[in-house]
Amino acid sequence: MTSGGGHDGSATSLGWLVMVALGIVYVVWGSTYLAIRVVVEDLPPMASASWRYLCGGLILGALLTARGGLRRLRATPAELAGTAFLGLMLPALGNGVVSVAEHMGATSGVAALLVASVPLWVIVWRSAAKDRPPRRTFVGVLLGFVGLVVLLAGAGFGGEIDVVASLLVVFAAMCWSFGSWTTPRLTLPKDPFVIAVYEMLFGAVVLLIGAAARGEHVLPTAAPLEAWLAWVYLVTFGSVVAFTAYVWLLSSAPISLVATYAYVNPVVAVFLGWLILNEVVTASIALGGAIVIGAVAVVVSGERPARRRSRWATARR
């Protein structure tokens, strides 16, 4: 009886931690839509993303070292290779390519809709690996996509669709989803915070190489104060806080549950636009947001982290 109660308590604690981490990713990454928009207007997209992840990795690494010494950051060659792959898939191709696409002309509405395809791509990877998600997860994912269509149609796409830029966003979503899906299957450090450090640092290197190849200024240049303030926000909250929470979630919760961030982020972005920029919230936007929240509830109920913890822990080993 005692051991069973302890197990239930541990599962409950894990569930609460997952919900808190999800809330951070939902809100913070939703707010970064505004910050990224400000940054790419005055700073090179891929180079500024490289600086962002480099600083984020160094800050988090310094915090871990202060608490546990340099040995906290130890990793085997195989573990470093795993984090390097994730750095390529998530920060570099997943985030950096989106920044380039928006710089090329992809509107925020179209980009948000295309990035919201991440849960759909995750289902593709899971199905290809014969890990068929529950029917409720399928329903929740499709319902969330419908809600985003309603929401973004109500908000307006804000301009003509750039086909090349939009295809880049699709490619970025595919890379991000594949990297997220493979995380529990790679040889990685046991500490998810250490994973986040090396993932951001490796991603920063790839982004810097990409920036140089594109002819961007690889060193920081003069820019308006608001651009640098937005960049600082992306480093601290977007990378150190939210990205670290996301990496922890990938090792602690079902991927279909984690991927719901792609649906909630645009809802948060619309709300912040209404709150900060006094943008009008129409009935279509309100309806779309309600559908998205309902879809997340469906996925959460079908992918409870406590119930699936053992399977995911096995996959990590």
N, C-alpha and C positions, 0 to 999 in steps of 0.2 A: 504493500500500500504506500509506504513512504517513497520508495524508488519511483513508483508510478506517478505520485504527485509531483516529485521533482522533475520528471520528464515532461509532464504537462506544463509545469511552470516554465521550464526552459523553452518549450515550444511556444508558449504564450509570449515570452520575452522576445524571442526571435520574430514573432509576428508583429509585435509593436515596433521593433527596430526597423523591420522592412517597411512598415507603413510610414515611419518618420523619414526614412531615406527616400522613399518614393515621393513624399510630400516635398522634400527639398528639391529633387530633380524636376518635379512638376512645376513648382513655382519659380525657382531660380532660372532654369533653362527656358521657361516661358518668357521671363523678363529679359533674357539676353537677345531676343529679337530686336528690341529697341537699341541695345548697346552695340550690337554688330552693325546695325544700320548706320549708326553714327561713326563707328570706327572706319568702315570701308570707304566712306566718302572722302577721307583725308589721308588714310594710311594704306600701304599696299596690302592686299587681302591675305596672301599666303605668308608673306614675311611677318606681318603683325600677328598672325595665328601662331607662327613659329616662336616669336618672342613670348607670346602668351603662355604656351605650354612649357617653354624652357623655364620661365620664371615660376610657373605653377609647380613644376617638378622639383625645382631647387628649393622652393619654400617648404613644400611638403617633406622633402628629404631632410631638410634642416630640422624641422619639427620632430621627425622620427628619430633623428640622431640625438637631439637634445634629450629625448626621453629614454632611449635605449642604447645609445652609442652607435658607432659605425657598423658594428656587427649586426644591428637590426636590418641593415640594407644588404646583407650577404645574399648572393644568388648564384646558383650553379650556371654553367654555360647553357645547359638545356633550358633552364628557367629564363635566362636572359634572351634566348632565342624566341621563346614564347611571348615575352613582353614586347620584343621588337616587332613581331608579327602583328600584335594588337596595336602597337603604336602606328604601324603602317595603315591598318584597317580603320581605326577609329579617329584619332586626332588628325592624321595626315589626309587620308582619302575621304573619310567620313565627314570631317569638319572643314578641312582646308579647301576641298573641292567645292563645297557649298559656298564658302566665302568668295571663291573665284567666280562661281556661277552668278551670285548676286552682283558682283562687281561688273560682270558682263551684261547684266540687264534682267536677270530673273527677278520678278517681283516677289515681295515677301509673301503674298497670298499664294502664288503658285508654288513657291519653294516650300511653304508650310504644308500644302496639300501633298506634294510629292514626297517630302520627308516622312509624312504620315503613313507612307506605304511600308515603313520598316516592319510593323507587325505582320503584314501580309508576306513580306519576304522571309521573315522568321518561320512562318508556317511552311513556306516552300522548302527551306533548309531542313526543317524537322520532318516533313513528309518524305523528302529524298533520303533521309537517314532512317526511314521506317519508324519514326517516333510520332505517330499520328496524334495530334492534339485532341482533347475532348471536343465533342460537338458544340458545347456551350462556348468554348474559346473561339471556334469558327464564327459562331453567331455574333459574339461580342466584337470581334475584329471587323467583320463586315458592317455591323451596326455603327461602329465608330467611324468607319470610312464614310458612310452615308451622312452621318452627322457633320463631318468636316466639309463635305460637299455643300450641305445646306448652309453651314456657317460661313464659309468663304464666298459662296454665291451671294449671301446677304451683305457681306462686308465689301464685296467688289474686288476684282482681281487687280485693279489699279493700273491697267495698261495692257499692251499687246504682249502675247506670250512669245518669248525668245526660245525657239526650238532647241538650238544648240545648248544654251544655258540650262534649259529644263532637262535635257538628256543628261547633262553633267550632274544635276541634282539627283536624278534617278540612279545614276551610277554610284553616287556618294551614299545614297540610302541602301543600295545593295551591299556595298562594302561595310557600312556600319552594322547592318543586320547580320552579315556573315561573321564579322569579328565578334559581335555580341554572342552569337549562337555558338561559336567555337570556344569561347572562353572556358567553360567547364571541362572541355575536352583537351586542353593544352597542358603541357608541363609548365607550371607557374609557381612562384613563391607562395607559401601558405598564407602569408600576411597580405590581404587585399590592398592595404595601404602601400606596401612595398611594390605591389603590381602597378598601382597607379603612378608611383614615382617614375619607374623605368618606362612605363607606357608613355607618359607625357614627354620624357626626355628623348626617347627614340623617335616619337612622333615629331618633336621639334626639329630634330636633325633632318628627317625626311622633308618636312615642310620648308626648311631653309634651303635644301638642295633644289626643291621645286621652285622656290622663289628666285633663286639665282638663274635657273634654267629659263624662267619666264622674263628675266631681265628686270626684276623688281629690285628696289633698294633693300639690301639684306640687313643694313644697319639702321637703327632708329633715326628718323628725320624729323624736321620741324613740322608741327601740325597744331591746329587750334587746341586750346585747353580742353574743350568738351570731348574731343577725340581721345585724348590721353586719359581723361577721367573715365570714359566708357571702357577703354582698354584695361584700366586698373580694375574696374568692376568685373570684367571678364576673367582676369587673372585670379582674383581673390574668390569671388563667388562662383563664377562659371567653371573655373578649373579646379582650384584647391578644394572648394566645398562640394559643389554639385558633381563634378567629374569623379571625385573620389567616392562619393556616395553611390554613383552609378556603377563603378567598378566593384564596390562591395556588394551591391545588389546582384550583379551577375554571378557571384559565387555563393549567394545566399537565398535566391528566390527563383522561381520558374521564369524562363525567358519571356514567355507570353505575357506574364504579369508585368515584368520590367518594361517591356516594349510599349505598354500603354502610355508612357510619357509622350510618345509621338503624337497622340491624340489630344492630350491635355495641354501641352505647350501652346498650341495655337489659341486655345480658349483663354489661357492666361494672358497671352499677348493681346487679344482683343479687349479683355477686361482692363488691362493696363493702359491701352490706348484710350479707352473711355475715361478712365480715372485721371490720367496724367495729361493726355492731349485733347480731352473733351471730344473724342470721336463719337459719332452717333451709333447707338446700339439698336438696330432694327429688330422687328419681330422675327425675321429669318435668322439673325445672329443668335437671338435668345433661344429659338427652337433648336438650332444646330448645337449650341452649347449644352442644352438639356439632353439631347440625344447622345452626345459624346460622354457626358457624365454617366448616363445610364449604361452605355457600352462598357465603360470602365468597371462599373459595378458587376456587370455580367462576367467579365473576364476575371475579376478578383474572386468572385464566388466560385468560379470553375478552376482556379489555379491557386489554391490556398498554399502559402509557403510552408506552413508547419506540416501539412499532409504530404508534401512532396520533398521534404528536406532530404530524406535518406537516399532517394534515387539520385538527386543532384550531387550529394556528397560522394556517392559511389562513382559517378561520372568523373568527378575531380580526381579521384585516385586512379 
